[in-house]
Structures are given as C-alpha cells and as structure tokens.
Amino acid sequence: QVQLVESGGGLVQAGGSLRLSCAASGRTFGSYAMGWFRQAPGKEREFVAAINWSGGSTYYADSVKGRFTISRASPKNTVYLQMNSLKPEDTAVYFCAATARLNNLKGEYDYWGQGTQVTVSS
C-alpha cells in the first residue's frame, strides 16, 4: 500500500517556474515507478512525466519535454516535478501516481494522490 500527498502548486505568471513534490508513505515506495498527470477543467486526465524505480529512466509527454523535469529522492520517499517556462495551457490539477512499471497509461497506475492546483496566468 502506498499513500501519496502532493504539494507545491500555486499561481505563477507565464514564463515562471514551480516545483511540485509528492510525498509517499509505505515501505514499498522504492519498488514503484512514479508518474505525474494533470487534468484541466473539462478535459481528461493526461500524462505528464514518469520515472522508474531507480530514477535511471524517465519519460515525458511531448508538450512538456525540455521544460519539465521529474526526479525522485528515495531516501526521502519523494518525487519532484520541476516545471520551468510555464504556459497558461499548463494550468491544471496535477496528480502524482504509482505504478509497477514505467509507462504513460493512467489505467496502469494503482495509487493516486489528491492533486495540487497549478494556475499559470498570461
């Protein structure tokens, strides 16, 4: 069992940066791949980025590649999403999630946090 709690969301101007954190509890955190997804009003939840259990492999959506960076600090049971050069279209609720293997399919993720709001003003 893994419990996930996101933090770090907020309001930022276009071009700015935010770093989201996802704190995990549960002794098996280190064996899970972790992902970030986002959901804008009226839209489906979409994949943003994922990282494997060791941190050695990452996977990004084309829309954020080169702007966002996912990382993990296993001793702290924390996953981060550094978001730079933010755009108004990045506005959404951001969720972290845990899965058995690195992938971009929301249906493959077993555990989810409650989400944190990111708003980018133009």
CYANA upper distance limits for C-alpha pairs under 8 A (distance plus 0.5 A):
  1 GLN  CA     26 GLY  CA      6.56
  1 GLN  CA     28 THR  CA      8.05
  2 VAL  CA     24 ALA  CA      7.01
  2 VAL  CA     25 SER  CA      6.16
  2 VAL  CA     26 GLY  CA      5.41
  2 VAL  CA     27 ARG  CA      8.44
  2 VAL  CA     28 THR  CA      7.86
  2 VAL  CA     29 PHE  CA      7.17
  2 VAL  CA     98 ALA  CA      8.33
  2 VAL  CA    111 TYR  CA      7.05
  3 GLN  CA     24 ALA  CA      6.02
  3 GLN  CA     25 SER  CA      5.69
  3 GLN  CA     26 GLY  CA      7.20
  3 GLN  CA    111 TYR  CA      7.63
  3 GLN  CA    112 TRP  CA      8.06
  3 GLN  CA    113 GLY  CA      7.64
  4 LEU  CA     22 CYS  CA      6.81
  4 LEU  CA     23 ALA  CA      6.18
  4 LEU  CA     24 ALA  CA      5.13
  4 LEU  CA     25 SER  CA      7.19
  4 LEU  CA     96 CYS  CA      7.68
  4 LEU  CA     97 ALA  CA      7.81
  4 LEU  CA    111 TYR  CA      7.96
  4 LEU  CA    112 TRP  CA      6.78
  4 LEU  CA    113 GLY  CA      5.12
  4 LEU  CA    114 GLN  CA      8.22
  5 VAL  CA     22 CYS  CA      5.90
  5 VAL  CA     23 ALA  CA      5.72
  5 VAL  CA     24 ALA  CA      7.08
  5 VAL  CA     96 CYS  CA      8.45
  5 VAL  CA    113 GLY  CA      5.74
  5 VAL  CA    114 GLN  CA      7.15
  5 VAL  CA    115 GLY  CA      8.13
  6 GLU  CA     20 LEU  CA      7.52
  6 GLU  CA     21 SER  CA      6.06
  6 GLU  CA     22 CYS  CA      4.81
  6 GLU  CA     23 ALA  CA      6.91
  6 GLU  CA     95 PHE  CA      7.54
  6 GLU  CA     96 CYS  CA      7.32
  6 GLU  CA    113 GLY  CA      6.84
  6 GLU  CA    114 GLN  CA      7.54
  6 GLU  CA    115 GLY  CA      6.44
  6 GLU  CA    116 THR  CA      6.51
  7 SER  CA     20 LEU  CA      6.29
  7 SER  CA     21 SER  CA      5.76
  7 SER  CA     22 CYS  CA      6.94
  7 SER  CA    116 THR  CA      6.55
  8 GLY  CA     18 LEU  CA      7.65
  8 GLY  CA     19 ARG  CA      6.52
  8 GLY  CA     20 LEU  CA      5.02
  8 GLY  CA     21 SER  CA      6.56
  8 GLY  CA    116 THR  CA      7.74
  9 GLY  CA     18 LEU  CA      7.67
  9 GLY  CA     19 ARG  CA      8.12
  9 GLY  CA     20 LEU  CA      6.71
  9 GLY  CA    116 THR  CA      5.84
  9 GLY  CA    117 GLN  CA      5.72
  9 GLY  CA    118 VAL  CA      5.42
  9 GLY  CA    119 THR  CA      8.44
 10 GLY  CA     18 LEU  CA      8.45
 10 GLY  CA    117 GLN  CA      6.65
 10 GLY  CA    118 VAL  CA      5.53
 10 GLY  CA    119 THR  CA      6.62
 11 LEU  CA    118 VAL  CA      6.67
 11 LEU  CA    119 THR  CA      5.24
 11 LEU  CA    120 VAL  CA      6.42
 11 LEU  CA    121 SER  CA      7.83
 12 VAL  CA     16 GLY  CA      6.60
 12 VAL  CA     17 SER  CA      7.74
 12 VAL  CA     18 LEU  CA      8.18
 12 VAL  CA    118 VAL  CA      8.42
 12 VAL  CA    119 THR  CA      6.84
 12 VAL  CA    120 VAL  CA      5.52
 12 VAL  CA    121 SER  CA      6.77
 13 GLN  CA     86 LEU  CA      8.14
 13 GLN  CA    120 VAL  CA      5.86
 13 GLN  CA    121 SER  CA      5.27
 13 GLN  CA    122 SER  CA      6.69
 14 ALA  CA     85 SER  CA      7.47
 14 ALA  CA     86 LEU  CA      5.80
 14 ALA  CA     87 LYS  CA      5.52
 14 ALA  CA     88 PRO  CA      6.76
 14 ALA  CA    120 VAL  CA      6.20
 14 ALA  CA    121 SER  CA      6.18
 14 ALA  CA    122 SER  CA      5.84
 15 GLY  CA     84 ASN  CA      7.56
 15 GLY  CA     85 SER  CA      4.69
 15 GLY  CA     86 LEU  CA      5.38
 15 GLY  CA     87 LYS  CA      6.90
 16 GLY  CA     84 ASN  CA      6.65
 16 GLY  CA     85 SER  CA      6.00
 16 GLY  CA     86 LEU  CA      6.02
 17 SER  CA     82 GLN  CA      8.00
 17 SER  CA     83 MET  CA      5.89
 17 SER  CA     84 ASN  CA      4.90
 17 SER  CA     85 SER  CA      6.74
 17 SER  CA     86 LEU  CA      6.68
 18 LEU  CA     82 GLN  CA      6.69
 18 LEU  CA     83 MET  CA      5.75
 18 LEU  CA     84 ASN  CA      7.26
 19 ARG  CA     80 TYR  CA      7.26
 19 ARG  CA     81 LEU  CA      6.08
 19 ARG  CA     82 GLN  CA      4.89
 19 ARG  CA     83 MET  CA      6.40
 20 LEU  CA     80 TYR  CA      6.04
 20 LEU  CA     81 LEU  CA      5.50
 20 LEU  CA     82 GLN  CA      6.91
 20 LEU  CA     83 MET  CA      8.37
 21 SER  CA     78 THR  CA      7.17
 21 SER  CA     79 VAL  CA      6.28
 21 SER  CA     80 TYR  CA      5.08
 21 SER  CA     81 LEU  CA      7.03
 22 CYS  CA     78 THR  CA      5.93
 22 CYS  CA     79 VAL  CA      5.55
 22 CYS  CA     80 TYR  CA      6.77
 22 CYS  CA     96 CYS  CA      6.91
 23 ALA  CA     76 LYS  CA      8.46
 23 ALA  CA     77 ASN  CA      6.53
 23 ALA  CA     78 THR  CA      5.12
 23 ALA  CA     79 VAL  CA      7.21
 24 ALA  CA     29 PHE  CA      7.29
 24 ALA  CA     77 ASN  CA      5.83
 24 ALA  CA     78 THR  CA      6.51
 25 SER  CA     29 PHE  CA      7.50
 25 SER  CA     77 ASN  CA      7.45
 28 THR  CA     32 TYR  CA      7.76
 29 PHE  CA     74 SER  CA      8.34
 29 PHE  CA     77 ASN  CA      7.16
 30 GLY  CA     53 TRP  CA      6.47
 30 GLY  CA     54 SER  CA      8.12
 30 GLY  CA     74 SER  CA      6.70
 30 GLY  CA     77 ASN  CA      8.00
 31 SER  CA     53 TRP  CA      5.93
 31 SER  CA    100 ALA  CA      7.97
 32 TYR  CA     52 ASN  CA      7.60
 32 TYR  CA     53 TRP  CA      5.67
 32 TYR  CA     98 ALA  CA      6.48
 32 TYR  CA     99 THR  CA      6.09
 32 TYR  CA    100 ALA  CA      5.70
 32 TYR  CA    101 ARG  CA      7.39
 33 ALA  CA     50 ALA  CA      7.65
 33 ALA  CA     51 ILE  CA      6.19
 33 ALA  CA     52 ASN  CA      4.74
 33 ALA  CA     53 TRP  CA      5.13
 33 ALA  CA     98 ALA  CA      6.36
 33 ALA  CA     99 THR  CA      5.76
 33 ALA  CA    100 ALA  CA      6.37
 33 ALA  CA    101 ARG  CA      5.97
 33 ALA  CA    102 LEU  CA      5.94
 34 MET  CA     50 ALA  CA      6.02
 34 MET  CA     51 ILE  CA      5.92
 34 MET  CA     52 ASN  CA      6.97
 34 MET  CA     53 TRP  CA      7.87
 34 MET  CA     79 VAL  CA      7.94
 34 MET  CA     96 CYS  CA      7.62
 34 MET  CA     97 ALA  CA      6.22
 34 MET  CA     98 ALA  CA      5.10
 34 MET  CA     99 THR  CA      6.67
 34 MET  CA    102 LEU  CA      7.92
 35 GLY  CA     47 PHE  CA      8.30
 35 GLY  CA     48 VAL  CA      7.97
 35 GLY  CA     49 ALA  CA      6.09
 35 GLY  CA     50 ALA  CA      4.45
 35 GLY  CA     51 ILE  CA      6.84
 35 GLY  CA     96 CYS  CA      6.09
 35 GLY  CA     97 ALA  CA      5.71
 35 GLY  CA     98 ALA  CA      6.81
 35 GLY  CA     99 THR  CA      8.28
 35 GLY  CA    104 ASN  CA      8.25
 36 TRP  CA     47 PHE  CA      7.01
 36 TRP  CA     48 VAL  CA      5.90
 36 TRP  CA     49 ALA  CA      5.76
 36 TRP  CA     50 ALA  CA      6.70
 36 TRP  CA     81 LEU  CA      8.18
 36 TRP  CA     94 TYR  CA      7.32
 36 TRP  CA     95 PHE  CA      6.09
 36 TRP  CA     96 CYS  CA      4.95
 36 TRP  CA     97 ALA  CA      6.79
 37 PHE  CA     45 ARG  CA      6.99
 37 PHE  CA     46 GLU  CA      5.91
 37 PHE  CA     47 PHE  CA      4.98
 37 PHE  CA     48 VAL  CA      5.48
 37 PHE  CA     49 ALA  CA      7.57
 37 PHE  CA     94 TYR  CA      6.23
 37 PHE  CA     95 PHE  CA      5.65
 37 PHE  CA     96 CYS  CA      6.79
 37 PHE  CA     97 ALA  CA      8.21
 37 PHE  CA    106 LYS  CA      8.42
 38 ARG  CA     45 ARG  CA      5.95
 38 ARG  CA     46 GLU  CA      5.93
 38 ARG  CA     47 PHE  CA      7.12
 38 ARG  CA     48 VAL  CA      7.23
 38 ARG  CA     92 ALA  CA      6.28
 38 ARG  CA     93 VAL  CA      5.91
 38 ARG  CA     94 TYR  CA      4.78
 38 ARG  CA     95 PHE  CA      6.39
 39 GLN  CA     43 LYS  CA      6.78
 39 GLN  CA     44 GLU  CA      6.48
 39 GLN  CA     45 ARG  CA      4.81
 39 GLN  CA     46 GLU  CA      6.77
 39 GLN  CA     92 ALA  CA      5.65
 39 GLN  CA     93 VAL  CA      5.77
 39 GLN  CA     94 TYR  CA      7.09
 40 ALA  CA     44 GLU  CA      7.82
 40 ALA  CA     45 ARG  CA      7.89
 40 ALA  CA     91 THR  CA      7.04
 40 ALA  CA     92 ALA  CA      4.73
 40 ALA  CA     93 VAL  CA      6.85
 41 PRO  CA     92 ALA  CA      7.66
 45 ARG  CA    106 LYS  CA      8.42
 46 GLU  CA    106 LYS  CA      8.12
 47 PHE  CA     61 ALA  CA      6.99
 47 PHE  CA    104 ASN  CA      6.30
 47 PHE  CA    105 LEU  CA      7.70
 47 PHE  CA    106 LYS  CA      7.57
 48 VAL  CA     60 TYR  CA      6.43
 48 VAL  CA     61 ALA  CA      5.68
 48 VAL  CA     64 VAL  CA      7.45
 49 ALA  CA     58 THR  CA      7.78
 49 ALA  CA     59 TYR  CA      5.99
 49 ALA  CA     60 TYR  CA      4.83
 49 ALA  CA     61 ALA  CA      6.66
 49 ALA  CA     69 THR  CA      8.43
 49 ALA  CA     70 ILE  CA      7.06
 49 ALA  CA    104 ASN  CA      8.03
 50 ALA  CA     58 THR  CA      6.09
 50 ALA  CA     59 TYR  CA      5.65
 50 ALA  CA     60 TYR  CA      7.09
 50 ALA  CA     70 ILE  CA      7.33
 50 ALA  CA    102 LEU  CA      7.10
 50 ALA  CA    103 ASN  CA      7.48
 50 ALA  CA    104 ASN  CA      7.60
 51 ILE  CA     55 GLY  CA      6.28
 51 ILE  CA     56 GLY  CA      8.02
 51 ILE  CA     57 SER  CA      6.23
 51 ILE  CA     58 THR  CA      4.88
 51 ILE  CA     59 TYR  CA      6.96
 51 ILE  CA     70 ILE  CA      7.22
 51 ILE  CA     71 SER  CA      7.44
 51 ILE  CA     72 ARG  CA      8.26
 51 ILE  CA    102 LEU  CA      6.94
 52 ASN  CA     56 GLY  CA      7.08
 52 ASN  CA     57 SER  CA      5.98
 52 ASN  CA     58 THR  CA      6.98
 52 ASN  CA    101 ARG  CA      7.37
 52 ASN  CA    102 LEU  CA      5.82
 53 TRP  CA    101 ARG  CA      8.47
 55 GLY  CA     71 SER  CA      7.14
 55 GLY  CA     72 ARG  CA      6.77
 58 THR  CA     70 ILE  CA      7.78
 59 TYR  CA    102 LEU  CA      8.43
 59 TYR  CA    103 ASN  CA      8.20
 59 TYR  CA    104 ASN  CA      8.33
 60 TYR  CA     64 VAL  CA      7.20
 60 TYR  CA     65 LYS  CA      6.25
 61 ALA  CA     65 LYS  CA      6.69
 64 VAL  CA     68 PHE  CA      6.10
 67 ARG  CA     83 MET  CA      6.66
 67 ARG  CA     84 ASN  CA      5.65
 67 ARG  CA     85 SER  CA      6.61
 67 ARG  CA     86 LEU  CA      8.23
 68 PHE  CA     81 LEU  CA      7.18
 68 PHE  CA     82 GLN  CA      5.96
 68 PHE  CA     83 MET  CA      4.98
 68 PHE  CA     84 ASN  CA      6.52
 69 THR  CA     80 TYR  CA      8.47
 69 THR  CA     81 LEU  CA      6.15
 69 THR  CA     82 GLN  CA      5.54
 69 THR  CA     83 MET  CA      7.14
 70 ILE  CA     79 VAL  CA      7.80
 70 ILE  CA     80 TYR  CA      6.13
 70 ILE  CA     81 LEU  CA      5.11
 70 ILE  CA     82 GLN  CA      6.89
 71 SER  CA     79 VAL  CA      6.30
 71 SER  CA     80 TYR  CA      5.75
 71 SER  CA     81 LEU  CA      7.15
 72 ARG  CA     77 ASN  CA      8.14
 72 ARG  CA     78 THR  CA      6.25
 72 ARG  CA     79 VAL  CA      4.71
 72 ARG  CA     80 TYR  CA      6.47
 73 ALA  CA     77 ASN  CA      6.56
 73 ALA  CA     78 THR  CA      5.86
 73 ALA  CA     79 VAL  CA      6.82
 74 SER  CA     78 THR  CA      6.81
 86 LEU  CA     90 ASP  CA      7.00
 86 LEU  CA    120 VAL  CA      7.28
 87 LYS  CA     91 THR  CA      8.11
 87 LYS  CA    120 VAL  CA      6.65
 87 LYS  CA    121 SER  CA      8.32
 87 LYS  CA    122 SER  CA      8.07
 88 PRO  CA    119 THR  CA      7.85
 88 PRO  CA    120 VAL  CA      5.19
 88 PRO  CA    121 SER  CA      6.21
 88 PRO  CA    122 SER  CA      6.47
 89 GLU  CA    120 VAL  CA      8.08
 90 ASP  CA    118 VAL  CA      8.12
 90 ASP  CA    119 THR  CA      7.99
 90 ASP  CA    120 VAL  CA      7.22
 91 THR  CA    117 GLN  CA      8.33
 91 THR  CA    118 VAL  CA      5.91
 91 THR  CA    119 THR  CA      5.08
 91 THR  CA    120 VAL  CA      5.96
 92 ALA  CA    117 GLN  CA      6.57
 92 ALA  CA    118 VAL  CA      6.03
 92 ALA  CA    119 THR  CA      7.11
 93 VAL  CA    115 GLY  CA      6.32
 93 VAL  CA    116 THR  CA      5.86
 93 VAL  CA    117 GLN  CA      4.83
 93 VAL  CA    118 VAL  CA      6.48
 94 TYR  CA    115 GLY  CA      5.71
 94 TYR  CA    116 THR  CA      5.77
 94 TYR  CA    117 GLN  CA      6.71
 94 TYR  CA    118 VAL  CA      7.49
 95 PHE  CA    112 TRP  CA      7.38
 95 PHE  CA    113 GLY  CA      6.34
 95 PHE  CA    114 GLN  CA      7.13
 95 PHE  CA    115 GLY  CA      4.89
 95 PHE  CA    116 THR  CA      7.16
 96 CYS  CA    112 TRP  CA      6.49
 96 CYS  CA    113 GLY  CA      6.14
 96 CYS  CA    115 GLY  CA      7.65
 97 ALA  CA    109 TYR  CA      6.64
 97 ALA  CA    110 ASP  CA      7.72
 97 ALA  CA    111 TYR  CA      5.86
 97 ALA  CA    112 TRP  CA      4.90
 97 ALA  CA    113 GLY  CA      6.85
 98 ALA  CA    109 TYR  CA      5.99
 98 ALA  CA    110 ASP  CA      6.42
 98 ALA  CA    111 TYR  CA      5.66
 98 ALA  CA    112 TRP  CA      7.22
 99 THR  CA    108 GLU  CA      6.87
 99 THR  CA    109 TYR  CA      4.95
 99 THR  CA    110 ASP  CA      6.09
 99 THR  CA    111 TYR  CA      7.66
100 ALA  CA    109 TYR  CA      8.08
103 ASN  CA    108 GLU  CA      8.18
105 LEU  CA    109 TYR  CA      7.77
